[in-house]
Amino acid sequence: MKPNRDMPEKDTGFTENVIAIDRVARVVKGGRRFRFRALIVVGDKSNKVGIGIAKGMDVTTAVSKATDIAKKTMVAIPVVNGTIAHEVFAKVGGAKIFIKPASAGTGLIAGGVVRALLEAIGIKNALSKSLGSSNKINMAYATLAALSSIEPRENWVTTKHKSRAKLKVDKESTKVLKAKKIKEVTGVTK
């Protein structure tokens, strides 16, 4: 079935960012065979992002294959008020990425690959620092690993009441244990 060129393409709601297109070579008996490798970031600007890497004989083939891979490997990232919930750090290969939440109005202070991923997710305020290797593929995967390690607010343990109640129980159990020990050692009951 032929595609109808008169109809507009469906808008899937995803933003696609081409991070890098590289010419790669394979050495064969007759010389080198060149192909293209594409690194693509796909996001929905609300909380999902995916990374895709693919090779093809021409640029368009590589980009379309990488886009399909990125859409299949999308991950949900918890976003709170246009930023992340807490500081995160990840290391992939030699690339180390540190991302920190920022107050409203700060904007994205990130470079290259990290900025592209944060924009694809829909994060508007964040600070980041990349250390070590500047390999774009490793930086992309390190950023995704850091963002995937964010704990959602529901999993936080911050209630003081539970910890106080536990402390009270621990003190009472300690008193009971001390009383038993005294009874065992002295043979006297109170």
Summary of the structure (lengths in Angstrom):
residues: 190
radius of gyration: 26.4
end to end distance: 92.7
largest distance: 97.0
contacts: 541
relative contact order: 0.13
helix: 35%
strand: 32%
